[in-house]
Every structure is written in C-alpha cells, then in structure tokens.
Amino acid sequence: MKLALLSFFICSTLQINAQIDYQFVKHLQANNLHTEHHYYLQKLEQQKNNSDSVNYLYAKLYLQQHNDSLFFKYYNLSRQVFNDDTAAIKYADYYFLSNPNKKLQAEWFSQNKTSDSIHMQVVNFYNNVQKKEPMPIFMNKQLTNDLKKYRKLQSKSPILAACLSAFIPGLGKLYGQQPNSAAITFFSHGIYGYQSYESIKKYGIKNGFSIFSVSLFGLFYISNIYGSFNDLVKLKKQRKQQLLIDAEKYYHINYPASLY
C-alpha cells in the first residue's frame, strides 16, 4: 500500500516536473526507506535527464546501504558531482577507514578525489598507516602517538621474534611489544625446564616421567617459537585495524558529516 501511494506520488511529480526533488530524497534517506528510495531513482532514471545527479544519488544510497560494489560503480559514474558534496566525501572516508576490506580501503583512498582539507587529512592518515607518507604534524596528539607506536611495531620482523624465542623463551614476545606475555612465557618455561632437569637428575633420562617431562617442555618450547612469530603477525594486523577505527571515531566526532 505504501509503495503504491509512493508510486502514484512519484509519477504525478515526474509528469509535472522532471527535476529531482532533493527534499523528498532527503526524507527517504533520513527514514531509511531504501525500497522507496530505489524506486524513486529508477523513475528518475527512466526520464533520461540529470543522469550525473541520478548516479550521484544512487552512489549515496548504496553507500548508506553499505553495498560497496554498487557504490563504486555509481561513484565512478558521478565522480565530479559526488566530490562536490563534502558531507558525502566525509561519510565515505569514515566508512572506509573502519572497513575491514583492505582492497576497498585502498581503492577509495588511492584516488585524489577532492582538495577538501579534512578529506586530505584522512587520506594522509591512511597513507601514513600504509607507510606511504612522512609523519604529519596536524593530527590529533593521541593519534600521532598511536601511529608512531604502530610504525615501530610494523618495523619488527616475525622471523627475528621466532629466533629470539628460540634463544630465550619469552624474548621474542618482548621484542614484539608483549611484555606481560613475555614474562609469563619466561617463567612458565623456566618451571617446565627446571622440572625436566630435576626429573633427569633424580630418575635418569630413560625414566618414563623424565621422558614425559622433557617431551612436554619440548612441546612448549617449539610452540613458543611458532607463537612468537604468529602473535607478531596478528598483532600488526590488529593494531592497524584498531588505529584506523580510532581515526574514524576521531574524525567522525570532530568533523561530523551526514549523507542527508
């Protein structure tokens, strides 16, 4: 019933005036009336007028719906019009900063779409996370400090972390900026190693308990080497994602934007 009434309204409106009713579009966006919104744009598309503007509205609709593939399709068809909408650019920046899809992030931020200062700050921040730009001086102090820590972490080698863990259990985790985990690993391996040593000293190397103790210690020792390598790889990914999420929150709070 609602769609039928909307259809009647749209047809009446389009017959009177082929221009886009942006206030009506704003109403559809604000109330998340995606089906009705899409129907309205289809009717506009059939008029074969204002194609750039219609594609621009499609791009905003699919961005609001988080339909990435269709957003990029219509963004590329209306690039100039979309880039003139500072609020839409900011909204897209916020969305793609926290988007877990690296390919989509790179596709959005690799293009110099506008000279808007806030947008360029976001682009520069993203490029800094990718180690493509020198450290900026205009950013929030907390973000700058977090970025410095991340860059320091990013320069560390997982292979070296594994080698250090083979030399002294826990040293690789300490190298990988995990001091608490390093302390636990060091003391736990010390206990297992001491238990194995005492067992061999008391019962001999061929004793069943000694074999069990040495095997258990060896298992923990090897898993620690692999764990140091794997943990550093995971930590880099987690810190990077968290850094981008923190940036999204910072810019969203301090430079709010809306699609409508």
FINULO-404187 format. One record per residue (C-alpha): residue in one letter; x, y, z. Coordinates in steps of 0.001 Angstrom, whole numbers. Layout:
% residues N
PT marfi      xx      yy      zz
PT     A       X       Y       Z
...
***
This chain:
% residues 260
PT marfi      xx      yy      zz
PT     M       0       0       0
PT     K    2802    2408     975
PT     L    4731    1622   -2200
PT     A    1577    2062   -4307
PT     L     947    5507   -2818
PT     L    4594    6413   -3356
PT     S    4357    5240   -6962
PT     F    1342    7488   -7541
PT     F    3146   10450   -5938
PT     I    6307    9891   -7958
PT     C    4501    9508  -11259
PT     S    2500   12659  -10581
PT     T    5603   14573   -9608
PT     L    7604   13455  -12611
PT     Q    4841   14346  -15013
PT     I    4760   17883  -13620
PT     N    8482   18385  -13228
PT     A   11374   16253  -14420
PT     Q   13717   17875  -11888
PT     I   14890   15931   -8849
PT     D   13044   16623   -5617
PT     Y   16051   16673   -3262
PT     Q   13858   17343    -214
PT     F   11936   14170    -979
PT     V   15210   12245   -1426
PT     K   16409   13634    1900
PT     H   13217   12384    3541
PT     L   13722    8893    2088
PT     Q   17348    8810    3225
PT     A   16647   10099    6726
PT     N   13961    7467    7292
PT     N   15939    4603    5701
PT     L   13205    4000    3136
PT     H   15574    2152     837
PT     T   12967     351   -1270
PT     E   11027    3530   -1902
PT     H   14269    5448   -2476
PT     H   15432    2960   -5092
PT     Y   12026    3027   -6784
PT     Y   12130    6828   -6993
PT     L   15608    6803   -8522
PT     Q   14521    4217  -11073
PT     K   11678    6508  -12125
PT     L   14102    9411  -12439
PT     E   16462    7249  -14456
PT     Q   13684    6482  -16920
PT     Q   13319   10218  -17644
PT     K   16893   10163  -19033
PT     N   17558   13585  -17533
PT     N   20096   14628  -14912
PT     S   21986   11341  -15356
PT     D   25008   12529  -13355
PT     S   22808   13661  -10488
PT     V   20830   10417  -10505
PT     N   24041    8372  -10461
PT     Y   25245   10556   -7599
PT     L   22054    9781   -5648
PT     Y   22476    6086   -6420
PT     A   26035    6273   -5061
PT     K   24798    7862   -1820
PT     L   22035    5281   -1488
PT     Y   24410    2327   -1885
PT     L   26916    3929     452
PT     Q   24161    4232    3060
PT     Q   23303     564    2480
PT     H   27000    -414    2624
PT     N   26723   -2016    -803
PT     D   30358   -1486   -1755
PT     S   30395   -2793   -5329
PT     L   27369    -778   -6429
PT     F   28627    2291   -4588
PT     F   31891    2261   -6554
PT     K   30009    1663   -9792
PT     Y   27829    4743   -9362
PT     Y   30573    6794   -7741
PT     N   32692    6365  -10861
PT     L   29694    7419  -12982
PT     S   29185   10587  -10939
PT     R   32643   11329   -9614
PT     Q   32596   15098  -10161
PT     V   29134   15605   -8637
PT     F   29874   13317   -5688
PT     N   33187   15036   -4989
PT     D   31405   18360   -4720
PT     D   29402   17002   -1783
PT     T   31792   17476    1157
PT     A   29471   15708    3601
PT     A   29242   12638    1347
PT     I   33023   12539     950
PT     K   33495   12686    4723
PT     Y   30882    9992    5274
PT     A   32671    7743    2757
PT     D   36010    8464    4470
PT     Y   34617    7410    7852
PT     Y   33070    4290    6387
PT     F   36149    3085    4532
PT     L   38559    3888    7384
PT     S   36853    1244    9514
PT     N   36086   -1121    6626
PT     P   37916   -4443    7176
PT     N   38247   -4995    3425
PT     K   41775   -3818    2579
PT     K   41108   -3832   -1157
PT     L   38150   -1480    -792
PT     Q   40098     800    1541
PT     A   42944    1032    -961
PT     E   40525    1653   -3841
PT     W   38883    4563   -2026
PT     F   41971    6252    -595
PT     S   44194    5754   -3637
PT     Q   42212    8358   -5566
PT     N   42708   12082   -5003
PT     K   39028   12930   -5150
PT     T   38879   16399   -3621
PT     S   41057   19088   -2118
PT     D   38870   19381     993
PT     S   41266   19784    3949
PT     I   39535   17294    6246
PT     H   39359   14698    3498
PT     M   43061   15155    2777
PT     Q   43851   14718    6478
PT     V   42043   11383    6412
PT     V   43809   10353    3204
PT     N   47195   11343    4659
PT     F   46454    9424    7839
PT     Y   45534    6309    5865
PT     N   48689    6643    3764
PT     N   50731    7027    6943
PT     V   49329    3747    8230
PT     Q   50401    2228    4904
PT     K   53870    3833    5390
PT     K   53449    5885    2210
PT     E   53754    9322    3746
PT     P   56033   11129    6261
PT     M   54574   11685    9718
PT     P   52062   14555    9616
PT     I   52127   17373   12151
PT     F   48453   18389   12064
PT     M   46853   15317   13571
PT     N   45374   14690   16980
PT     K   48169   14109   19503
PT     Q   46838   10723   20637
PT     L   46505    9503   17051
PT     T   50030   10708   16298
PT     N   51442    8803   19290
PT     D   49487    5677   18372
PT     L   50733    5930   14796
PT     K   54344    6218   15991
PT     K   53913    3093   18141
PT     Y   52330    1238   15234
PT     R   55153    2196   12871
PT     K   57672     953   15409
PT     L   55765   -2328   15683
PT     Q   55435   -2576   11905
PT     S   59222   -2450   11506
PT     K   59686   -5561   13637
PT     S   60325   -8924   11983
PT     P   58262  -12022   12923
PT     I   61216  -14219   11876
PT     L   63523  -12375   14277
PT     A   60881  -12747   17005
PT     A   60889  -16517   16442
PT     C   64709  -16656   16542
PT     L   64817  -14673   19793
PT     S   62249  -17035   21323
PT     A   64409  -19991   20331
PT     F   67339  -18359   22115
PT     I   65445  -17366   25275
PT     P   61733  -18220   25679
PT     G   59727  -15017   26009
PT     L   62354  -12794   24403
PT     G   60535  -12857   21066
PT     K   57303  -11710   22693
PT     L   59161   -8926   24497
PT     Y   60605   -7864   21142
PT     G   57048   -7938   19740
PT     Q   55766   -5425   22326
PT     Q   54057   -8014   24538
PT     P   55850   -7651   27903
PT     N   53172   -9396   30004
PT     S   53049  -12395   27704
PT     A   56848  -12433   27620
PT     A   57067  -12603   31445
PT     I   54517  -15435   31646
PT     T   56293  -17365   28897
PT     F   59709  -16943   30523
PT     F   58617  -18116   33969
PT     S   56421  -20973   32712
PT     H   59263  -22299   30569
PT     G   61620  -21896   33496
PT     I   59335  -24051   35657
PT     Y   58970  -26747   32981
PT     G   62685  -26688   32272
PT     Y   63562  -26969   35962
PT     Q   61088  -29836   36394
PT     S   62655  -31697   33463
PT     Y   66154  -31114   34827
PT     E   65237  -32376   38304
PT     S   63482  -35410   36839
PT     I   66533  -36366   34775
PT     K   68849  -35722   37719
PT     K   66758  -37856   40086
PT     Y   65421  -40651   37860
PT     G   67651  -40632   34797
PT     I   66983  -39729   31183
PT     K   65325  -43078   30353
PT     N   62748  -42862   33121
PT     G   59128  -42556   31917
PT     F   58461  -39428   33962
PT     S   61670  -37841   32678
PT     I   60726  -38619   29076
PT     F   57267  -37149   29665
PT     S   58695  -34004   31299
PT     V   61265  -33423   28558
PT     S   58668  -34047   25826
PT     L   56242  -31602   27429
PT     F   58973  -28988   27791
PT     G   59995  -29510   24148
PT     L   56394  -29122   23006
PT     F   56009  -25844   24886
PT     Y   59397  -24665   23631
PT     I   58533  -25269   19974
PT     S   55026  -23839   20314
PT     N   56542  -20716   21898
PT     I   58785  -20204   18851
PT     Y   55850  -20521   16470
PT     G   53647  -18469   18780
PT     S   56103  -15564   18819
PT     F   56103  -15492   15026
PT     N   52327  -15834   14684
PT     D   51477  -13428   17521
PT     L   53540  -10636   15987
PT     V   51843  -11098   12605
PT     K   48403  -10981   14241
PT     L   49314   -8043   16473
PT     K   50355   -5971   13467
PT     K   47006   -6594   11788
PT     Q   45041   -5887   14985
PT     R   46913   -2658   15750
PT     K   46461   -1447   12192
PT     Q   42735   -2120   12220
PT     Q   42326    -522   15648
PT     L   44302    2522   14532
PT     L   42006    3052   11556
PT     I   38918    2567   13740
PT     D   40240    5127   16242
PT     A   40860    7568   13390
PT     E   37328    7001   12089
PT     K   35909    7804   15544
PT     Y   38115   10868   15962
PT     Y   37236   12426   12606
PT     H   33578   11459   12892
PT     I   33263   13157   16287
PT     N   35294   16250   15475
PT     Y   34191   16713   11863
PT     P   30664   15258   11727
PT     A   29052   14553    8388
PT     S   25829   13042    7166
PT     L   24576   11725    3862
PT     Y   21368   13717    4238
***
